[in-house]
Amino acid sequence: MGSITRNVNQICRDAYDVIIIGGGIYGSMLLLEASRAGLKAVMLEKNDFGCLTSFNSLRIIHGGLRYLQTLRFSRIRESVNERSWFLGNFPDLVRPLPCLMPLYRNLTKNRLTLRAALRVNDWFTRNRNAGLPPELEIPDGQVIGAAESRQRFPLVRGDGLRGAALWYDAVMLDSNRLLMEVLRWSARAGGTSVNYFEVKDLLRVNGKVRGVVGSDVLNGTDYEIEAPLVVNAAGPECRAVAQKFSADNSTLFPPSVAWNILFDRPPLFDGAVAIQATSGNSRMYFAHSLRGRLFVGTGHAPVDGISAPGPAKEDVRAMLADLNRAVPELDVHPADIKRIFWGLLPAKQLGSVELATESVSLDHGQQGGPKGLFSVSGVKFTTARSTASRLITLMKGNMTGSGIVGLPDRPAPAMYDLHPDNCSDRVERIRRARALVDNEAPQSLVDLIIRRCDMVGDPDAAMSIALDCCTAFGWSSEQSNVQIQELSTFFKLQSMPN
């Protein structure tokens, strides 16, 4: 079935081939690829699965069209292959996404150059639909006229409009749900994942990794888990983890703040719109739909230290000003913000907003650190699996006798929709919630309702089913009241930074 069961005592009695630190999309894909390679693997996450950067994703799986600008054809090929992998393996959660870019008088973004770029991209990726059913195929791109552009995107700025570039990428209906399905697939293949377990130290013998020492965050009990290989996939914290267990390495995740905004407004288009103000120093934003509301990203700001509290108020206001200049009839204000999804993304260097374009994988044993310790710093959701696959291949060079085993079929998708509009029968809703509690290890209402069922954009509906979900957990009245209050607090967090 692919159940994730949190029996920490039993899990920690087993020995493993590899321990993965970090439960975001990179840690999850490492678990999947390790299982594919026949390794007995366990992934340890000190919070809930995918609760930080992965949860705050813009949810677009890019095919690498932008890499044409720098002629990085290998990156295009990797992105397109991974986009096809997501479409083929998660047809319930990933869909083709039409993307529209209005075109005006511009030396580099005009009808002629975009038509040529789309034709080159279509030719270079001509095998992109191999094995995909017709409804999931990525069509060729095209340049459409001004009249059709207005028809598709009624709020488009009309002054000087010459048409629009139209191409296709893919979109995740729910990034955290996809991550959970990866973990369920890994479980079916023999992988183990544990949330709320903090790794505190590395076990070593004669300069080699022997495992880790960690603690169950929920009860404070310490455990040792043995494995000859440990991979640090702790996302924004991977540099700190590497420094603690081996040595500092500045190439690991130099952070920048990134954020996406959910507005209480309808989407601009039935796909994604690439919009950019013609005046000022505006960046390119992508606007699409999240559960029927306008979802726009991505804003960026530099980080001077190694961590950040989130976007500053002036940065968010600057993004709103950019959007209003790009689409004057949009006229968004802070009061329209329903939620800001923010996290940290790796920059090329600390203090920059220019994002890293290449993942970093380190073998610490080759740099004087413990043999068997590896670190990975990824760059985007799209290429998490391919990055994980390369690292697992590298790590297997330290082992003998393990060949490629392959994966069993993916488990049938979980019934995770608890929204009262789609699951109005209370008995059925409690049954579905209990199945998620039993098989996906949520430990709180926020884990269940937000990160298993993606109801972050509908607080009223989420609060209306909270008591039913408490029933599914089997909590007492006192426990339920605490959990409902915590869920309410989650939704009451200010949309605008202080």
N, C-alpha and C positions, 0 to 999 in steps of 0.2 A: 504493500500500500504506500510505503514511503512516509512512515510516521517519524516525527521528531519528538522523542520522549526525553524528558529531563530527569533522568535517574543518575544524579551526580556520583553517588557512591559506587554504582555498578560501572559507570563510564570510567571512573578513575582507577578501577581495579584492572582494566585492560591495558595492554601495551600496544603501541602504535608504530607505524613506519614514519609518520610525519604528523607534527602538531602545527596547526595554523592559528596564528594570533590575529584576530580581527574578523568581524562578521558582516562587513559591507559586501558590495558586489564583488570585489577582488578576492576577499577571503572565501566567499561562497563559490566563486568559479574555480578557485584553487582546490576546494574540497571536491567539486565535481570532476575536475581533471585528474586529481590524484586517484579518485575512485575509478575513473576510466582506465588509468594506468595500472590498476591492480594493487595500489597501495592502501594499507589500512590507515585511514586518516581521521583526525578529530579537529574540529574548528572551535575555538574558544573566543567568546565575545563578552566584554565586561558590562555592556548594556544590553538592549534588545537588538535582534538582528536588523541590520540596515537602518538604524535609527538616526544616522547623521547625514553624511553626504549623499548616500544612496537614496534616502527618503526625500531629500530636497531637490532631486534631479528635475530638469525640465522635461524629461521623459521622451525626448526625441533621440532616435537612433540614426545618426548621420552616416551617409554613404561616402563621405570624404570628398564631396564636390569642391570644397574650398582648397583642397590640396593641389588642384590644377594650377592655381596661381603660382605655386613654387615648384611645379612639375614633380611632385613627390608621388610618383605612380605606385610605388610599393605601399604607401599609406592608403591610397585610394583602394587598391586591390584588397588590402586587409580589411578596411572598413566595409567594403561592399560584401566581402565574404562573410563577415560577422553579422551584418544586417540580414543577409539571406539565412544565416544560421538561426537567428532569433525568429524570423518569420516562419521558417520551416518547423522549428521545434516548439514554438509558443503561439500557434495561430489563434488561440483564444485570448491572448494578451497583447499581441503585436499586430499592427495593421499598417498597410501602406498609407503614407501621408502626403497629399499634394502640398507643395510649397510654392508660394507666389512672391515674386520680388518686383514691385513697381519700378519702371525704368523712366528716367528723365534725361535731360541733357547732361551728359557725363562722359569724360574721356575714357574711362575704364569700364563703367557699368552702363552700357548702351545696348541697343537691339543687336547690332552687328557682333560685338564681342561676346555677348551672352549666348547668341544663337550658335556661334562657333564653339564656345566652351561646352554647351550642352551636347552638341554633336560629337565632339571629341570624347566627352564623358560617356555618352551612350555607346560609342564604338568600343571604347576601352573596357567597358563593363558589359559587353554584349552577352556574356554568359551568366549574368546576374540572376536570371529567373530559372536556371536549371534546377529541376526537381520541385519547383514551387507550384501549387495549384493556381489556376487562372485568377482567382479572387485575391491572391497575395502577390501577384507579379508586380514589378516596378516598371511602369510605362516609360517610354522615351520622353525626354524633356522637349519643350517647345517655347517659342516666343509668341505671345498673343498680342492682339491689338489693343488700343486704348479703350475702345467701346466694350470689348469683352472683359477687360480688366475692371472697368467700372461695374459691370454686371456682376462679376464674381466678388468684388470687394467694394461695396457701395460707398464706404467712407474714405476711399483712396483720395489723396490730395490731387486735385485735377489740374493745377497749374503746371503746364509743360509736360504733362503725362504723355509718354510715347508708346506705352504698352507695358508688358510685364513678362518676366521669365517665369516659366512654370516647369517645375521638376518634382520628383517624388523621392521621399525618404521613408522612414517608418516611425511609428509612435507607439510607446507603451501605454496601454490603458491604465496601468498601475505599476510603477516601478518596484514598490515593495512586495506586491503580490507576485511579481515575476521572480524576485529574489527568493521568496518563500517556496515557489515551485522549483527553483534550482535546488534548494535545500532538501525538498521532498524527493526529488530525483536522486540526489546524492545519497539520501538515506536508503532508497531502494537498492542502490549500488553498493551499500555497505559503509558509506560515510556517516560520521557522527558529528552533530553540531550541538553546542551548549551555549545558551545565553546566560547573562548575569554570572559570568565566571571570569575573574580578573587574574591574569598572569602576573606574578610579582617578581619572579627570578628564574634564572636558567640553571638547570642541573648540568654539571660538567664532570668529566673524568678524563684526566690526561690531555686537557686541551680540546676535548671533543664534547659535543652536545650529548647529554644523556636524557634530557627531558626538561620539564618545567615544574616550578612550584607555583601554585595558584590558590585562590580563595573563592568559595561560593559566596557571591555578593549578598545573597538573600539570608544566609545564616552565619556567615563569618568563618565557616569551617575551612581549614587549610588542607590541601591535597598535593600529592606529587603524581605527575603523569609522565610516563617514560616513552621516549622515541629518540632515534638517532638523528632525526632531522627536525628542525624548527624553522618555520617561515614566518617572518614578521610582515603582516599585511594590515597594519593598524591604521591605514589611511593617514589623516592629518597628524596622528601620533607616532607614525612609523619612525621618524627621525629620533624622537625621544626614546623609543623602545630600543632602537639600534645603539644609541649612546649608552643606555643603561646596560645592555648585554654585551656590547663589543666596543665600538668607538664611534664618535660623532662623524657624520658624513653629510655635508651641506647639500649634496645632490638629492637627498631624500626629502621630497615634499616641501620645498620652500613655499609657504602658504600665501594665498591671496583670498580675500573674502569674495564670495559670489552669492548672488541671490536672484530668485525668481518671485514674481508677484502675482497672486491670485486676486483678481478684481471682481467685485459684484456687478459685472457687466456681461452682456452676451459676447460671444466670440466675434471677431472681425470677418471671418471667412470659414468655410467648411474644412479647411486644412490649416496650414501655418502660413503666416505672412511675415516676410522679412522686411522690416521697416527701419529707416534711418533718416534723421533730420538732415536737411541740406545745409542748415546754418549751425554754427557752433561746432564743438568738438564731440559730436555724437557718435556712439558706437552703433553697430547693427544689432537689432533685437529681433527675436522671433516670438510671434504672438499666435497662440493656438488655443484649443479648448481643453479645459480640465473639468469633467463632469458638467459640461454645459455652461461654464463660466470662462471669462477671458483670463488666460494664463500667459504671462510675458516674462521673457528672460533673454539674456542674463546680464545683470549688473555686476560690475567688478570694482573692487577697491584694494589698494595695497595694504600690506601688513608690515609694520616695522619690527615687531617682535616675532615670536614663534607661535603666537596664538592671537585671537581677536574675539571681541564680544559680539560681533555681527556688524551689519552695515550701519553707518551713521545716518542720522536723520537728513543731513544735507545731501548725502549721496543718494538716498531714496528720492528726495525731492528733485534732485538733478535728473534722475531717470524719468520721473513723471514729466518734467519739462521737455526732455528729449522726445518722449512719446507724443506729447501734445504738439510739438513742432513738426514731427513726422506725419501725424494724422490730426490736423487741427480740429476736426469735428469730433474726435474722441473725447477731449476735454476731461481727462481723469484728474481726480483730486485725492488727497490722503484719505478722505472719508469713504472713498470707493474701494479702498484696500480691504480685502477679506482676510488675507494672510500673507506674510512674507516667509518664503521658504529660503533659508540661507544656510550656507556651510562654507567649507574651505576647499579650494582647488589648488593644485600645485602650479606655481609660477615658474618662469625660467630662472628667476633669482629672487631672493628676498627683497621686498620693497617694490616689486614690479607687478603690473597687472597683465603683462604679456604671459599667457599661459604656456606651460610646458607642452610640447608636442610629442615627446617620446617617454614611454615608461622607463623606469630605472629598476633594474634587478641586480642585486649585489650578493656575491658569495663572500661572506665575512671571513671564512677560512682562508681565502686567497689574499686577504688583506691583513693578516696577522691576528684575526679574531678567532673565536671558537669554530672548529671544523664542524660542519653540519648546520650552521646558522645562516639563513638567507633573509634578505629583505626585498620587498617590492613596493614601488611607488607608482601607481597607475595614473593615467591621465583622463580617461573618459569611460563611461559605462559601455559604449559600443565595443571597445576592444578588450574588455576585461577577460573574456574567455581565452582569446588568442594569447594575451600576455601570460595568463595562468598556464596555458599549455606549454609555452616555451620554457617557463620556469620549472615546471614539473619535469620536463625533459632534461633540463640542466641538473636538477637535483638527483634524478635517477642515475646519473653518472657516478654518484657516491654509493650506489647499491648494486647488488648482484642478483641475478636470477629472476628479475621482475620484468615481464613483457607486457605489451599492450593487451588489455583484457577486453575493453569496450564497455559500453553502458547497456543496461537493460532498457526496455521501453519506458518512456516517461510515465509516471502514474497518472491516472485520470485526474483532471483538474479538480481541486477542492471546491465544494459548495460554500463560497465565502460571502455571498451577497446577503447582508442582514438588513439592508435598508427597508424601512417599513413600506415604501412604495412598491418594492419588488418582492417582499416577503411579508405579507400582511398577516399571515396566520402565526399567532404567538407560539403555539406548540412547535411548529416547524422552525421558527426562528431560534427558539431555545435549543432544539435538536441540532441545528447547524452550528450554533455557537458552541455547544458542548463538544461537537466533533472537532472543532478548531482548537478548543482547550486541550482535548485529549491527544491531538495529533500534531500540533504546531507550537506547543510550549509557550503560549502567552502567559505572562505573570501578572498582568494588570489590565484594567479596562482600556487604557491607552494602547497597550500592546495589541489587544484584540480588535477594538473598534477602529483605531487609527491605522495601525501597521499591518493588520491582517485583512481588514475590510475596507480600507481607503475611504473613510467617511469624514476626512479632515475638512472638506469643503462644505459640510452640511451639519453644523453644530446642533440645530434643533432636532433633526432626525437622530443624530447620534445620542443625544441626551434622552430622547424618548424611548430608546431601546436599552438604556444602561441597566435598568433593574432586571430585565430579562437576561442580560448577559451575566449579571451577578448571580442569578439563579443557575446559569450554566456552569459557573465556577464552583458553586456550592458554598458560597461565603455566608457568614452570619450577617445579621442586620448591621452590626457595628462595622464589620469589614466592608460591607457593601456601601455604607454611608461614606467611609473614608475614600473608597475607590471612586464613587460618583463625584465627590468633591474634587479629587485629583483630576478627573476628566473635565470637570467644569473649569478648573484652573487652567488646564491646557488650552481650552478654547478662549479663555479671557486674557491670555497673553496679548499685550498690545501689538497691534498691527504695525504701527509706526514706532521706530526706535525712540528712546528718550533723548 
